[in-house]
Amino acid sequence: MDHRTLSAEERWLRNTLKLTSLGLASLERTIARQRSRIRWLGEGDANTKLFHLVANGRKLRNFIPALQLEDSVITDQNGKEEAFYNAYK
C-alpha cells in the first residue's frame, strides 16, 4: 500500500470520483425504491389478500396493548390516551 501524500490533481480526482460514486449509489437506491413501489402497485392491487396482510401487520406493529404507569398497568384505550396526554403536555 502506498502512503505518500497526494498531489492536488490526485486529491481533486479522488474527491470527484468519490462524489460521483456517492451520487451513483444514491441513484441506485432511488431506482430500487421506485422498482419496489411499481412492483407493490402491481402485486398489491392484484393480490388483495397480500395488501390486507401487510396493512394489518402494520396495524398490529403500531398497536400499544398496555402501558405501565408507576405501579399500575393501563389497558383501556381512554386510559392510554389520558396517560399519553398527561405525559406530553
C-alpha positions as CSV (number, residue, x, y, z in Angstrom):
1,M,0.0,0.0,0.0
2,D,1.3,3.4,-1.0
3,H,1.4,6.0,1.9
4,R,2.6,9.1,0.0
5,T,1.0,12.5,0.0
6,L,-1.4,13.0,-2.9
7,S,-0.8,15.9,-5.3
8,A,-3.5,18.5,-5.8
9,E,-4.7,16.8,-9.0
10,E,-4.9,13.4,-7.3
11,R,-6.9,14.9,-4.4
12,W,-9.2,16.6,-6.9
13,L,-9.6,13.3,-8.8
14,R,-10.2,11.3,-5.7
15,N,-12.9,13.8,-4.4
16,T,-14.5,13.9,-7.8
17,L,-14.7,10.1,-8.1
18,K,-16.0,9.8,-4.5
19,L,-18.8,12.3,-5.2
20,T,-19.6,10.5,-8.4
21,S,-19.7,7.2,-6.6
22,L,-21.9,8.5,-3.9
23,G,-24.2,10.0,-6.4
24,L,-24.5,6.7,-8.3
25,A,-25.2,4.8,-5.1
26,S,-27.9,7.3,-4.2
27,L,-29.4,6.9,-7.7
28,E,-29.3,3.1,-7.4
29,R,-31.2,3.3,-4.1
30,T,-33.8,5.5,-5.7
31,I,-34.2,3.2,-8.6
32,A,-34.6,0.2,-6.3
33,R,-37.2,2.0,-4.2
34,Q,-39.1,3.0,-7.3
35,R,-38.9,-0.5,-8.7
36,S,-40.3,-1.8,-5.4
37,R,-43.2,0.7,-5.5
38,I,-44.1,-0.3,-9.0
39,R,-43.9,-4.0,-8.0
40,W,-46.1,-3.3,-5.0
41,L,-48.7,-1.5,-7.0
42,G,-48.9,-4.3,-9.5
43,E,-48.9,-7.1,-6.9
44,G,-50.8,-5.2,-4.2
45,D,-53.7,-4.4,-6.4
46,A,-53.9,-7.8,-7.9
47,N,-53.5,-9.6,-4.6
48,T,-55.8,-8.0,-2.0
49,K,-55.0,-10.8,0.5
50,L,-51.4,-9.6,0.4
51,F,-52.5,-6.0,0.8
52,H,-54.6,-6.7,3.8
53,L,-51.9,-8.9,5.4
54,V,-49.4,-6.0,5.1
55,A,-51.9,-3.4,6.3
56,N,-53.0,-5.5,9.3
57,G,-49.4,-6.3,10.1
58,R,-48.6,-2.6,10.2
59,K,-51.6,-2.0,12.4
60,L,-50.5,-4.7,14.9
61,R,-47.0,-3.4,15.0
62,N,-48.1,0.1,15.8
63,F,-50.6,-1.0,18.5
64,I,-49.7,-0.4,22.1
65,P,-51.6,-3.1,24.1
66,A,-50.8,-1.7,27.6
67,L,-48.9,1.0,29.4
68,Q,-47.2,0.6,32.8
69,L,-47.5,3.8,34.7
70,E,-45.8,3.8,38.1
71,D,-47.4,0.7,39.8
72,S,-50.4,0.3,37.6
73,V,-50.9,-1.2,34.1
74,I,-53.3,0.6,31.8
75,T,-55.0,-1.4,29.1
76,D,-58.2,0.5,28.1
77,Q,-58.0,3.0,25.3
78,N,-59.2,6.0,27.2
79,G,-56.7,5.4,30.0
80,K,-53.8,5.1,27.5
81,E,-54.9,8.3,25.8
82,E,-55.0,10.1,29.1
83,A,-51.6,8.8,30.1
84,F,-50.0,9.9,26.9
85,Y,-51.7,13.3,27.1
86,N,-50.5,13.9,30.6
87,A,-47.0,12.7,29.8
88,Y,-46.6,15.1,26.9
89,K,-48.5,18.2,27.9
